[in-house]
Amino acid sequence: MQIQERGTADGAANLSKPFPRPLTYLDSPIRGKKSRDLSFASSPSSCNTYKLVALFILIASIAALFFLRGTSDGAALLCLDHRPARSLPATITYPEISWSAVPAIHAVDPAAVAPFASFRSERWIVVSVSAPPTDSLRLLVKTRGWQLLAVGNSHTPADWSLKGAIFLSLDLQSRLGFRTVDYLPYASYVRKSIGYLFAIQHGAKIIYDADDRSDILGGDLSKHFDLDLGAAAGAASGYPVLLQYSRAADNNRTIVNPYVHFGQRSVWPRGLPLESVREVSHEEFYSEIRGGGQFIQQGLSNGLPDVDSIFYFTRKSSRSEPYDILFDEDAPKVALPQGLMVPVNSFNTIFHSQAFWSLMLPVSVSSMASDVIRGYFAQRIMWEIGGYVAVYPPTIHRLDKAEAYPFSEEKDLHVNVARLIKFLVSWRSAKPTIFERILDLSYAMANKHFWTEKDVLLTAAWLQDLISIGYQQPRMISPVLDQVKEASRLGDRREFVPRKISSIHLGVDESGSVNYEIGNLIRWRRSFGNVVLIMHCSGPVERTALEWRLLYGRIFKTVVILSEHNSTDLAVEYGELSIVYKYLPRVFVQFDNAEGFLFLQDSMVLNYWNLLQADKARLWITNKVPQSWVSVSIDSKSSKWFVEQAAMVKKVVDTLPVHLQVSYKEGTSEDKLIICSSEVFYVPRHFVNDFVDLVGLVGDLNIHHKVAVPLFFLAMDSQQNFDSDTLARIVYETTLPSNRSSLSYYTAKASAVYPLKVLNEPDFVKLVQVMASGDPLLMELSALSCISNIILLQIMLNIISIILFDPNHYHLMPLAFFDPNNYLPMLSHLIKSSVLSSIRTSMAHLVVLDEKCV
C-alpha cells in the first residue's frame, strides 16, 4: 500500500496551466451596463417551454415502461440501470514529433530559476511533499552525497522550507518551461515528474525515488544499492553475478512475488495480480546473470511494506495495531529475466541514468496505480536496451501511520494489471529508436484502454523535454523475448532457500508452515543427499557421535565418523587428527558412487542451509579466510617444525606428475609454506583420484594435516577455480576467552562457525536450539532430552521425506534417508544401554517399508 499524500489523479482535468481565477464583474463582456436577469423565473416563454419538455419526457418514460413489460425477457427492466450507453470509440491521434528538431527548454521566468542555473549534483533524492517537513525528511536531507528535491502540490503549505533541500513549489514548477507540466494534476504526487526532469537537467546520474516518511536503514544508500554500475561494468574483471529468477521451470509465468524470496511468503506487494497471491512456494532453482544491467533497483521496506488495501485491511488482527513486517536482510538480491515482471513503486527505488526515460508517472489512471503501471511499462521497454530490474533486501523502515483510502483508488490495479502484464510481454515494435518505441507502446496502451490519450500526449511531452535538456537515448539491443535463455547445464543452476520470517499482525494462521519447513529439508537433501560427510570427533564419541549423526544425517548421504578413540559399537573408525587425510581414501572407496566428500571437524558447526548455492563440481576450502589460510616464509629464522614440514613438501612436489606439479608451483613459491587449519573442505568426485594419488605420494612422510591439505588442493587445481566464496562467509575466532561460551559466536547467517565445543548431550541440545533459527525443524530435537525420542522423531521425518519424494512407490524404495550406516550403530548401542525399549515397537513397523532398516 503506497503511503504517500496522494490526490486523485482521476481529477487530472485541473491542468497546471496559468492558475484560473473566478470571473468578476470587471471581466464581463458587458462591463459598464447593468446585467439583465436571464433566469428561467423572469421569462414566461422559457417557463412554458420547460413544462412542455418535462411533459414529453414523462410520456416517453411511460411508453418505454409498457414496452419493456411486454417483452419476453424479464431482465430487460434491469438494463435501464446496468447497461452503459454505447459510444463509438474515439480515435486517438498518434503524436507527430520531429525528433531531430526538438527545441531547447527555455524558462518562462529566468529570474525565478536563476539560483539553480549553475547547480549540479550527480545523486538526487526526489520526494513529493504535502505537509510540513517530517522527521524522516530531516534525516533524508542529511544523506551524505545526495541532494534532496521536494516537489510540491496544491496541498503543500506555501511556506514549506527545509534547510539543504531544493523545493519546487507549484509556482516555480510552472516557470521552468517544461512541456510536461501542462498535463499534471495539481493535487497529486505525480507532479514528481517535474522533479525528475529538474534533477536530470542539473546533472543527475542516479535518482532515488523516495517519500517523506521513510528512514534509510543505517542512513547510507550505498550500503544497500549498487550505485556504481558504470565503473564496475567497465572494469576488466566485470561486475559480480546476480541470482536471477528462472523461467525454465514455468515458461508461462510472467509475474513473481519478490517478498517470498526475502522470507515473507504471506505478504504480497501492491500491484501483484490477486490471482498470483496464492503462489507462495519459493523457487526450485535460480539462474545467474552478469551484473551491471540493473538500471532499476527496487528496495524493500521493513515495518509497513508496499502492500495493497486488500492486504492492509484484511490481515490485521486489530485496526489499532501497526504493521511491523521484517524481511531477510541477508537474502541475496535477485534480478528479473526478460519475460518476467515484478511490481515497482515510487518510494524506495533507484533509477540509473540509462532508465531515466522510465520515470514519467501516468496521470489518467487512479493515483494508487500510477507508479505500479509505470513500473510495468518501464520493465517492458528495459528489455529493449538489455537492462533489467533487480530487487534488493530491505533498505528502509516505514512506520504504519496509514489512513484509510477508498478501494476505488486501486481499481486500475485489481481490474487491469494481469491483462496489462500479458499485453506487455507480448508487445513488439519495429520502431528504430528507443524513444520512438516508448511512444509507440504508450499509444498501444491507450488503444487497449490501459490509460487514455492524455498519457499519450504526456509521453510525447516528456520525451521532448528529455531531449531538450540533453538526455541521451540509450542504445537498443535485440531482446530475446521469444525464447527462454536459461543455463542449460545443471551446474549453472543455483539454489537458495529463503528464511521463513515470522510476521505478527497477519490475522491468519499460516497452516502450511510445517509443509514449508519439511520442503526445506527436502531441498537440502536433494542438494547434499549424495554427498558423504566425513567428520572427525575430538570429543568423547560415546557422548557425541550419535548426536552428530542425528544432526547431519538428515542432510547428507551418510555421516562417517573418525576419531582417535574408535568404537565398534558406535561405528566410529580410527583416525589420527594430525594425519587424518591419510584415512580418507578408504572412505572414498567405500562410497564410490557419491557425488563428493565433505570433511568437517567437530570444532566447527556447519550451517548447511547457507550452502545451497555452492558448486559441488569444484573444490571448497577456506583459502579466503585469513585466520585459516596463511603463507609462511621459510628461511634461517624459521622454526624447526616449519623447516621440516617444508622439506617434506618439497620432496613430495618433486615427485608429482606434471599436471599436479605445475598447478602447485603456479599457486605458491618454493620459499613459502602454505598452512591451512583445514577444519572443513570439500572434494568432488572427479578430484578423488588425484587426492588418493597425492596421499600415496606422501606415503610414510609425517606431513601434518594442516600442511598436506593445502598442498593437495593447490596441486589438484588453481585457486581461481576453487569455489572459495562458499566458505568465505564463516565466523572464525582463533581464541575463545574463558569467560565466554563457544555458542556466543554463533550466527545462523554464516556458512560455518568456529570454534565450537560439544562434549555431551546437554551441549548438543544447546547447539541445536541456536541452529533452529536456520532450520526450524531442529526445535523439535531440542525439546527432547531422551536420545530414543530423538531417534523416533528422526525416523518420522525420514519417512515423511520419502513419502513426499515419491508417495506412490515409497513402499518399494530403499530408505535413503534412513541409512543403516547412520542408524544401526545407534540402535546397537542403545540395545546394549537398555534404552531401546521405547522405540522397539516403532522399529518393528518399519520392516514393512524396507527390510534394510533392521
KETI-196570 format. One line per 4 residues: their letters; for each residue z, x, y of C-alpha. Coordinates in steps of 0.1 Angstrom, whole numbers, m for minus. Each point is the difference from the previous one (the first is absolute). Layout:
A) Z X Y ~ ...
//
This chain:
MQIQ) 0 0 0 ~ m11 16 32 ~ 30 m1 23 ~ m14 5 35
ERGT) m2 m22 31 ~ m33 m16 m8 ~ m16 m28 19 ~ m25 m23 m17
ADGA) m34 16 0 ~ m15 m34 m5 ~ 6 m6 36 ~ m23 28 8
ANLS) m20 m20 25 ~ 22 14 27 ~ m21 30 6 ~ 13 28 21
KPFP) m26 m3 27 ~ 13 m1 36 ~ 31 m22 m2 ~ m7 m37 7
RPLT) 20 m18 27 ~ 4 m37 7 ~ m26 m17 21 ~ 15 m7 34
YLDS) m10 m24 28 ~ m16 29 19 ~ m22 7 m31 ~ m14 m35 1
PIRG) m37 m4 7 ~ 8 m28 24 ~ 25 21 20 ~ 8 m15 35
KKSR) m4 m36 m11 ~ 24 m24 m16 ~ m6 m2 m37 ~ m10 m34 m14
DLSF) 20 m16 m27 ~ m23 0 m30 ~ 25 m15 m26 ~ m9 m29 m22
ASSP) 26 m21 16 ~ m17 0 34 ~ m35 m11 m13 ~ m5 m36 m14
SSCN) m34 9 m15 ~ 15 30 m18 ~ 27 m22 m14 ~ m25 m26 m14
TYKL) m20 27 m16 ~ 31 14 m17 ~ 8 m35 m14 ~ m35 m4 m14
VALF) 2 34 m17 ~ 33 m8 m16 ~ m12 m34 m13 ~ m31 17 m15
ILIA) 22 25 m19 ~ 22 m28 m13 ~ m29 m20 m14 ~ m15 31 m16
SIAA) 33 8 m17 ~ 3 m35 m15 ~ m36 2 m13 ~ 7 34 m16
LFFL) 31 m14 m17 ~ m18 m29 m16 ~ m28 23 m11 ~ 25 24 m17
RGTS) 18 m28 m17 ~ m32 m11 m16 ~ m8 34 m15 ~ 7 7 m37
DGAA) 18 32 7 ~ 36 m8 10 ~ 4 36 12 ~ m25 m5 27
LLCL) 27 m12 24 ~ 17 34 m3 ~ m32 17 12 ~ 8 m11 35
DHRP) 30 23 0 ~ m10 28 m22 ~ m37 7 5 ~ m7 23 29
ARSL) m30 m8 20 ~ m30 21 m11 ~ m16 21 26 ~ m30 22 m2
PATI) 9 37 m5 ~ m2 19 33 ~ m25 28 1 ~ 17 34 6
TYPE) m20 23 22 ~ m1 36 m13 ~ 10 23 29 ~ m28 23 12
ISWS) 14 34 11 ~ m20 30 12 ~ 22 25 m17 ~ m15 30 18
AVPA) 3 m15 34 ~ 36 m13 1 ~ 13 7 36 ~ 33 19 5
IHAV) 32 m18 8 ~ 9 m3 37 ~ 34 m12 10 ~ 1 m32 21
DPAA) 27 16 21 ~ m1 38 m1 ~ 31 3 20 ~ 20 m20 m26
VAPF) m10 23 m28 ~ 1 32 20 ~ 35 11 m12 ~ m14 3 m36
ASFR) m34 14 8 ~ 7 36 m11 ~ 27 m8 m26 ~ m8 9 m36
SERW) 19 m2 m33 ~ m12 3 m36 ~ 27 m21 m16 ~ 7 m36 13
IVVS) 24 m27 m11 ~ m13 m35 11 ~ 23 m30 1 ~ m2 m35 13
VSAP) 30 m10 22 ~ 11 m35 9 ~ 36 6 9 ~ 20 27 18
PTDS) 1 34 m17 ~ 19 0 m33 ~ 22 26 m15 ~ m27 8 m25
LRLL) m25 7 28 ~ 25 22 17 ~ 1 21 m32 ~ m38 m2 m5
VKTR) m7 13 35 ~ 19 32 m9 ~ m21 7 m31 ~ m10 36 6
GWQL) m37 7 5 ~ m9 m37 4 ~ m9 m21 31 ~ 13 m36 0
LAVG) m24 m26 14 ~ 14 m35 6 ~ m25 m29 3 ~ 12 m30 19
NSHT) m10 m37 m3 ~ 9 m32 19 ~ 35 0 m15 ~ 8 35 12
PADW) 25 3 29 ~ m17 10 32 ~ 25 28 5 ~ m4 15 m35
SLKG) 7 38 1 ~ 10 28 m23 ~ 2 36 9 ~ m25 21 m18
AIFL) m22 m30 m10 ~ m33 m11 15 ~ 0 m37 7 ~ m33 m20 2
SLDL) 8 m33 18 ~ m24 m29 m1 ~ m11 9 35 ~ m6 36 m8
QSRL) m19 m9 m32 ~ m24 m21 21 ~ m7 30 23 ~ m9 25 m28
GFRT) m36 m12 m2 ~ m1 m6 m38 ~ m24 m27 m12 ~ 24 m9 m27
VDYL) 26 m15 24 ~ m22 m30 6 ~ 6 m13 m35 ~ 37 5 m4
PYAS) 26 m29 3 ~ 28 5 25 ~ 30 m9 m22 ~ m7 21 m31
YVRK) 7 34 m15 ~ m37 4 m7 ~ m3 14 36 ~ 10 33 m18
SIGY) m38 5 m3 ~ 0 10 37 ~ 28 25 m8 ~ m21 15 m28
LFAI) m29 5 24 ~ 22 15 27 ~ 15 25 m25 ~ m35 10 m13
QHGA) m12 4 35 ~ 29 24 7 ~ m5 24 m29 ~ 15 m17 m30
KIIY) m6 16 m34 ~ 26 m20 m19 ~ 13 m35 9 ~ 32 m14 m15
DADD) m1 m38 0 ~ 36 m11 4 ~ 22 m28 13 ~ 30 0 23
RSDI) 27 m6 m26 ~ m4 27 m27 ~ 19 33 m4 ~ m19 29 m15
LGGD) 20 15 m29 ~ 12 34 11 ~ m18 m4 34 ~ m29 21 m11
LSKH) m34 m15 m9 ~ m13 33 m13 ~ 25 m1 m29 ~ m14 m33 m12
FDLD) m38 0 7 ~ m28 25 m3 ~ m9 8 36 ~ m22 32 m3
LGAA) m28 m12 m22 ~ m27 18 19 ~ 16 35 m3 ~ 10 m6 m36
AGAA) m33 m14 m11 ~ m18 30 15 ~ 23 26 m17 ~ m14 21 m27
SGYP) 26 m12 m25 ~ m9 m37 7 ~ 24 m29 5 ~ 25 m8 m28
VLLQ) m10 m28 m24 ~ 15 m35 3 ~ 7 m25 m26 ~ m26 m28 1
YSRA) 1 m35 m14 ~ m24 m2 m29 ~ m27 m27 m5 ~ m9 12 m35
ADNN) 25 m23 m17 ~ m12 m31 19 ~ m33 3 19 ~ 3 m35 13
RTIV) 32 7 19 ~ m4 1 38 ~ 35 m1 14 ~ 34 16 m9
NPYV) 36 m5 10 ~ 12 34 12 ~ 36 m10 m1 ~ 0 2 m38
HFGQ) m9 37 2 ~ 30 6 22 ~ 25 m18 m22 ~ 0 m36 13
RSVW) m20 m21 m23 ~ 16 m32 11 ~ m11 4 36 ~ m35 m5 13
PRGL) m16 9 34 ~ m14 m23 26 ~ m37 m4 m7 ~ 2 3 m38
PLES) m18 m30 m16 ~ 26 m23 m14 ~ m18 m1 m34 ~ 7 38 m2
VREV) 38 m3 5 ~ 6 m5 m37 ~ m15 34 m8 ~ 32 20 m2
SHEE) m9 26 m27 ~ m2 36 11 ~ m32 20 m5 ~ m8 12 m35
FYSE) m14 31 15 ~ m14 14 32 ~ m29 22 9 ~ m1 28 26
IRGG) m19 6 32 ~ m2 30 23 ~ 19 m6 31 ~ m13 2 36
GQFI) m17 m34 1 ~ 31 m22 5 ~ m11 m10 35 ~ 22 m30 0
QQGL) 36 5 m13 ~ 22 m30 m6 ~ 37 6 0 ~ 26 m22 m16
SNGL) 31 m15 17 ~ 35 0 m13 ~ 23 m29 11 ~ m25 m27 7
PDVD) m34 9 m14 ~ m33 m16 11 ~ 3 m33 m20 ~ m15 m34 5
SIFY) 18 m32 10 ~ m1 m13 m36 ~ 20 30 m12 ~ 23 1 30
FTRK) 11 m36 m2 ~ 1 m4 m38 ~ 16 32 m13 ~ 32 m1 20
SSRS) 33 m12 m14 ~ 12 m8 35 ~ m18 m4 33 ~ 27 19 17
EPYD) m3 31 m22 ~ m25 26 12 ~ m24 17 m24 ~ 8 36 m8
ILFD) m27 10 m25 ~ m5 37 m8 ~ m30 18 m15 ~ m1 32 m20
EDAP) m2 29 25 ~ m9 25 m27 ~ m30 m20 m14 ~ m32 19 6
KVAL) m25 m14 26 ~ m29 m18 m16 ~ m36 m4 11 ~ m24 m29 m4
PQGL) m34 6 m16 ~ m32 m17 11 ~ 0 m36 m12 ~ 38 m4 2
MVPV) 19 m12 30 ~ 36 m3 13 ~ 16 m19 30 ~ 2 21 31
NSFN) 21 m10 30 ~ 3 10 37 ~ 36 12 2 ~ 3 30 m22
TIFH) m34 15 m4 ~ m16 34 8 ~ m37 m1 11 ~ m19 33 2
SQAF) m29 4 24 ~ m25 m6 m28 ~ 14 m35 m2 ~ 5 m9 37
WSLM) m29 m24 m2 ~ 21 m22 m23 ~ 29 m6 25 ~ m15 m31 16
LPVS) 22 m31 m7 ~ m20 m32 m4 ~ 8 m29 23 ~ m14 m32 m16
VSSM) 23 0 m30 ~ 37 m9 m2 ~ 23 26 15 ~ 17 9 m32
ASDV) m33 6 m17 ~ m17 22 26 ~ 13 34 m10 ~ m4 m8 m38
IRGY) m36 m11 4 ~ m6 30 22 ~ 13 22 m29 ~ m23 m15 m26
FAQR) m29 3 24 ~ 9 36 6 ~ 3 9 m37 ~ m35 m13 m7
IMWE) m16 20 28 ~ 21 30 m10 ~ m19 2 m33 ~ m32 7 20
IGGY) 14 32 15 ~ 18 13 m32 ~ 35 m8 13 ~ 27 m21 m16
VAVY) 34 m15 6 ~ 31 16 m14 ~ 35 m16 m3 ~ 30 21 8
PPTI) 37 m2 m9 ~ 23 m17 25 ~ m3 15 35 ~ 20 m25 21
HRLD) 30 m23 m2 ~ m3 m35 16 ~ 29 m23 4 ~ m4 m36 m11
KAEA) 2 m19 33 ~ m29 m23 m6 ~ m3 m35 15 ~ m18 m27 m18
YPFS) m37 m5 8 ~ m23 m27 m13 ~ m17 5 m33 ~ m32 m9 18
EEKD) 0 34 16 ~ m8 15 m34 ~ m26 m26 m10 ~ m29 24 2
LHVN) 18 22 m25 ~ 10 m25 m26 ~ m32 m20 2 ~ m27 27 4
VARL) 12 34 m9 ~ m10 0 m37 ~ m34 m12 9 ~ m2 26 28
IKFL) 8 29 m23 ~ m26 m12 m25 ~ m26 m3 27 ~ 8 35 15
VSWR) m3 17 m34 ~ m34 m15 m6 ~ m13 5 36 ~ m29 25 5
SAKP) m19 11 31 ~ m30 21 6 ~ 7 7 37 ~ m5 37 9
TIFE) 32 8 19 ~ 36 m8 m6 ~ 4 m20 33 ~ m30 m21 m10
RILD) 16 m7 m34 ~ 33 m9 17 ~ m18 m26 22 ~ m21 m11 m30
LSYA) 32 m7 m20 ~ 16 m18 29 ~ m30 m23 3 ~ 0 m6 m37
MANK) 37 m10 1 ~ m7 m24 27 ~ m28 m16 m20 ~ 24 m3 m29
HFWT) 27 m16 23 ~ 26 27 m4 ~ 0 2 38 ~ m21 m14 28
EKDV) m27 12 23 ~ 27 10 25 ~ 9 29 m23 ~ m36 10 m3
LLTA) m2 3 37 ~ 33 18 1 ~ m14 25 m26 ~ m30 6 21
AWLQ) 21 6 31 ~ 25 22 m20 ~ m28 22 m14 ~ m16 4 35
DLIS) 34 10 14 ~ 4 26 m26 ~ m33 15 8 ~ 7 m1 37
IGYQ) 32 20 m3 ~ m17 27 m21 ~ 10 m10 m36 ~ m23 15 m26
QPRM) m11 m21 m29 ~ 11 13 m34 ~ m28 12 m23 ~ m9 m23 m28
ISPV) m2 9 m37 ~ m13 m19 m30 ~ 28 m21 m14 ~ 3 m4 m38
LDQV) 9 m37 1 ~ m22 m11 m29 ~ 16 24 m25 ~ 36 8 m10
KEAS) 4 37 8 ~ 29 10 m22 ~ 12 30 m18 ~ m15 m1 m34
RLGD) 22 25 m18 ~ 34 m11 m11 ~ 15 31 15 ~ m11 m11 34
RREF) 20 m32 m2 ~ 35 1 16 ~ 30 m21 m8 ~ 28 m11 23
VPRK) 27 m25 m9 ~ 15 m15 31 ~ 38 m1 3 ~ 13 m35 m1
ISSI) 21 m4 31 ~ 24 m29 3 ~ m6 m25 27 ~ 27 m21 15
HLGV) m6 m34 17 ~ m30 m8 m22 ~ 15 m33 m11 ~ m16 1 m34
DESG) 10 15 m34 ~ m24 27 m11 ~ m1 m10 m36 ~ m26 26 m9
SVNY) 22 30 7 ~ 7 8 m36 ~ m37 m2 m9 ~ m7 22 30
EIGN) 25 27 m12 ~ m12 m1 m35 ~ m35 2 13 ~ 10 33 17
LIRW) 14 12 m33 ~ m33 m7 m17 ~ m19 18 27 ~ 22 31 m3
RRSF) m4 m1 m37 ~ m38 m3 3 ~ 0 31 22 ~ 24 21 m21
GNVV) 0 m17 m34 ~ m21 28 m15 ~ 19 29 17 ~ 28 17 m19
LIMH) 31 9 19 ~ 17 32 m12 ~ 35 2 13 ~ 24 29 m1
CSGP) 37 m10 0 ~ 25 25 12 ~ 28 m25 m1 ~ 18 m13 m32
VERT) m27 m16 m20 ~ 24 m22 m19 ~ 8 m18 33 ~ m34 1 18
ALEW) m29 2 m25 ~ 0 m37 m8 ~ 2 m9 37 ~ m29 21 10
RLLY) m21 m16 m28 ~ 10 m34 12 ~ m9 8 36 ~ m33 17 m5
GRIF) m11 m14 m34 ~ m11 m33 16 ~ m26 19 21 ~ m13 29 m21
KTVV) m16 2 m34 ~ 31 17 m14 ~ 29 22 12 ~ 4 33 m18
ILSE) 34 16 8 ~ 6 37 m2 ~ 34 16 4 ~ 19 32 m9
HNST) 23 m24 m19 ~ m23 m16 m24 ~ 10 m31 m20 ~ m18 m13 m31
DLAV) 17 m34 3 ~ m13 m5 35 ~ m34 16 m6 ~ 8 27 26
EYGE) m20 32 m8 ~ 11 35 9 ~ m15 15 31 ~ 14 30 20
LSIV) m4 m8 37 ~ m9 35 11 ~ m30 0 m23 ~ m5 m37 m5
YKYL) m37 2 6 ~ m3 17 m34 ~ 12 m32 m17 ~ m26 m22 16
PRVF) m31 8 m22 ~ 16 m16 m31 ~ 5 m32 21 ~ m36 1 10
VQFD) m10 2 m37 ~ 23 m29 m9 ~ m16 m23 25 ~ m36 11 m1
NAEG) m14 m33 13 ~ 22 0 31 ~ m17 m1 34 ~ 24 26 14
FLFL) 35 15 0 ~ 26 m2 27 ~ 28 25 m1 ~ 33 m9 17
QDSM) 35 16 1 ~ 30 m24 0 ~ 10 16 33 ~ m28 m19 17
VLNY) m5 m38 1 ~ m35 m13 m1 ~ m10 m31 21 ~ m29 m10 m22
WNLL) m10 m29 22 ~ m12 24 27 ~ m23 19 m24 ~ m26 m27 m5
QADK) m25 17 23 ~ 3 33 m18 ~ m31 14 m16 ~ 8 4 m37
ARLW) m31 22 m5 ~ 14 28 22 ~ 30 23 m2 ~ 32 m9 19
ITNK) 26 24 11 ~ 23 5 30 ~ m22 27 17 ~ 3 m19 33
VPQS) 38 m1 m1 ~ 11 33 17 ~ 35 m2 m15 ~ m15 m1 m35
WVSV) m31 23 2 ~ 4 34 15 ~ m20 33 1 ~ 21 31 m4
SIDS) m13 35 10 ~ 5 26 m26 ~ 9 35 13 ~ 25 28 m5
KSSK) 27 m22 16 ~ m5 m29 m24 ~ 28 m8 m25 ~ m3 12 m36
WFVE) m6 m36 m13 ~ m29 m6 24 ~ m16 34 m9 ~ 3 m7 m37
QAAM) m14 m35 3 ~ m29 12 21 ~ m8 28 m26 ~ m1 m26 m28
VKKV) m22 m23 21 ~ m24 29 7 ~ m1 8 m37 ~ m10 m36 m9
VDTL) m25 m3 28 ~ m18 31 m12 ~ m5 m17 m34 ~ m12 m33 14
PVHL) m35 m13 m7 ~ m24 3 29 ~ 2 m36 13 ~ 39 1 m1
QVSY) 3 34 15 ~ m25 m6 29 ~ 18 m33 9 ~ 34 17 0
KEGT) m11 29 22 ~ m16 m23 25 ~ 33 m18 3 ~ 22 30 7
SEDK) 0 38 4 ~ 14 27 m23 ~ 29 9 22 ~ 12 m36 1
LIIC) 21 m19 m26 ~ m2 m38 1 ~ 33 m17 m8 ~ 1 m38 m6
SSEV) 32 m18 m9 ~ m22 m22 m23 ~ 24 m29 m4 ~ m31 m23 m2
FYVP) m36 6 m7 ~ m29 m18 m17 ~ m27 13 m24 ~ m30 m23 m7
RHFV) m16 0 m35 ~ m30 22 9 ~ 23 28 12 ~ 21 0 m32
NDFV) m20 25 m19 ~ 2 25 30 ~ 37 m5 1 ~ 4 6 m37
DLVG) m21 31 2 ~ 21 13 29 ~ 32 m5 m20 ~ m16 20 m28
LVGD) m9 28 23 ~ 36 2 13 ~ 11 4 m36 ~ 34 16 m3
LNIH) 2 10 36 ~ 30 m14 17 ~ m17 m14 31 ~ 23 m25 16
HKVA) m10 m37 2 ~ 0 2 39 ~ m26 28 m2 ~ m21 m10 m30
VPLF) m7 m36 12 ~ m16 10 34 ~ m18 28 m18 ~ m15 m25 m24
FLAM) m9 m25 28 ~ m17 26 21 ~ m20 13 m30 ~ m10 m35 m11
DSQQ) m14 m12 33 ~ m2 8 38 ~ 28 m14 21 ~ m24 m20 21
NFDS) m8 m20 m31 ~ 36 m8 m8 ~ 11 m36 9 ~ 27 17 21
DTLA) 6 m32 21 ~ 15 m18 m29 ~ 31 22 m1 ~ m1 10 37
RIVY) 22 m29 10 ~ 32 9 m19 ~ 35 5 12 ~ 10 35 m9
ETTL) 34 13 9 ~ 8 36 m11 ~ 37 m4 3 ~ 23 m29 m6
PSNR) 33 0 21 ~ 31 m5 m21 ~ 11 m30 22 ~ m32 m19 m5
SSLS) m13 m20 m30 ~ m33 9 m15 ~ m12 m35 7 ~ 6 4 37
YYTA) m35 16 3 ~ m17 m27 m20 ~ m28 m22 15 ~ m24 m23 m18
KASA) m28 10 25 ~ m4 35 m14 ~ m20 10 m31 ~ 30 18 m14
VYPL) 35 11 10 ~ 18 33 m7 ~ 28 8 m8 ~ 15 m26 m23
KVLN) 30 0 m23 ~ 3 m25 m28 ~ 27 11 m24 ~ 10 m33 m16
EPDF) m7 m38 m2 ~ 18 m8 33 ~ m22 25 18 ~ m30 m16 m15
VKLV) 10 m35 11 ~ 5 13 36 ~ m34 16 m1 ~ m17 m32 m13
QVMA) 17 m20 28 ~ m16 21 27 ~ m33 2 m18 ~ m2 m38 m1
SGDP) m11 0 36 ~ m33 12 m13 ~ 0 m17 m34 ~ 21 m33 3
LLME) 0 m6 m37 ~ 23 30 m3 ~ 28 m22 15 ~ 2 m17 m34
LSAL) 8 33 m16 ~ 26 10 26 ~ 18 m33 m6 ~ 6 9 m36
SCIS) 26 24 m12 ~ m6 m1 m37 ~ m28 21 m13 ~ m9 m26 m27
NIIL) m5 m26 27 ~ m22 23 19 ~ m22 5 m31 ~ m2 m37 m6
LQIM) m12 m5 36 ~ m25 28 m5 ~ m13 m15 m32 ~ m4 m34 18
LNII) m20 16 29 ~ m22 19 m24 ~ m9 m32 m19 ~ m7 m19 33
SIIL) m23 29 11 ~ m19 m2 m33 ~ m4 m37 1 ~ m12 2 36
FDPN) m26 27 m10 ~ m14 m21 m28 ~ 18 m33 m7 ~ m25 m11 m26
HYHL) 3 31 m23 ~ 34 15 6 ~ 11 m7 m35 ~ m28 23 m13
MPLA) 6 28 25 ~ 23 30 m6 ~ 29 m1 24 ~ m13 27 24
FFDP) 28 m6 24 ~ 26 1 m29 ~ m9 35 m11 ~ 20 11 m30
NNYL) 1 35 14 ~ 21 m14 29 ~ 22 m25 m17 ~ 5 8 m37
PMLS) 21 30 8 ~ 21 m22 22 ~ 5 m26 m27 ~ 9 27 m25
HLIK) 26 14 23 ~ 14 m35 8 ~ 3 m8 m37 ~ 21 30 m5
SSVL) 20 m9 30 ~ 6 m36 m13 ~ m15 m14 32 ~ m30 m16 m16
SSIR) 17 m32 m12 ~ m8 m19 32 ~ m38 6 m3 ~ m6 0 m37
TSMA) m11 m36 m1 ~ m24 5 29 ~ m15 30 m17 ~ m6 m20 m32
HLVV) m21 m25 20 ~ m22 28 12 ~ m12 7 m35 ~ m24 m29 1
LDEK) m17 15 30 ~ m4 35 m12 ~ 12 18 m31 ~ 1 32 20
CV) 30 m12 19 ~ 26 5 m28
//
